[in-house]
Amino acid sequence: MKSKIFGIICALLFLVFACGDDGDADNNEVVSVVGVWGSENGAEFSYLTLLSNNTFLYAENDLSVSSNLENGLELGTYTYDTSKEEITFNIAYDDNAPGEDSGIGDIGTPVTFNASVLNGSTSLSLADGDLVLDKIELTATSPVIGVWGVENGDEFSYLMLLSDNTFLYAENDVSVTSDAENGLEVGTFAYDPSNEELVFDIEYDDNAPGEDSGVGDTGASITMDAVLSNENNTLTVAGLILSKAL
């Protein structure tokens, strides 16, 4: 009888400590900000992409600003301090009115914001709620959904293909004749797997619109070859080889 009672007590103690361990694991869970976060309101948008290699891209179109030059693209690196709930951005590329504190900030000056992950990691609040972005899940409805990119020094190309058929294309090509040919395009896309083609319809274009830079120009659908390879981890679009970044 004593041995049975002792066995029951041991079993109860095991359950208590096991439950306690589970609770501690939940409390110590590391919150991740990696992903695509965004907000849209008609033609206005804000998209913040945070990659696991600490690269960030911020794309913005705010119709309330005094000049369209204040909108566009910023790219650089970031660090996230989970204990302080702070994110620090170091901007390396800035085409939205650099020097006027538009967007996140300016090149050469690190910028730190409060950054809280809310509502079960479905929202990201920045700068005490001045900007609240929703998590955009990259649901694999198609093998091209995700963030694709390539970097080479100061040059980069990133193509974001979202589950709602929104696309963002960010580019900095140092070989172009004018910096105006670089920047951001945003619109919608469709993927045809049978013909291995992507069709883009551009709604926002700040990289030399009318000069066929980037993906193309607004007002006309653009069709490009889009070939998946390397177990769907490489996407080649019109000869541009992009690797899966997210």
Secondary structure by P-SEA (a helix, b strand, c coil): caaaaaaaaaaaaaaaaaaaaaaaaaaabbbbccccccccccccbbbbbbccccbbbbbbbbccccccccccbbbbbbcccccccbbbbbbcccccccccccccccccbbbbbbccccccccbbbccccccccccccccccccccccccccccccbbbbbbccccbbbbbbbbccccccccccbbbbbbccccccbbbbbbbcccccccccccccccccbbbbbbbbbcccccbbbcccccccccc
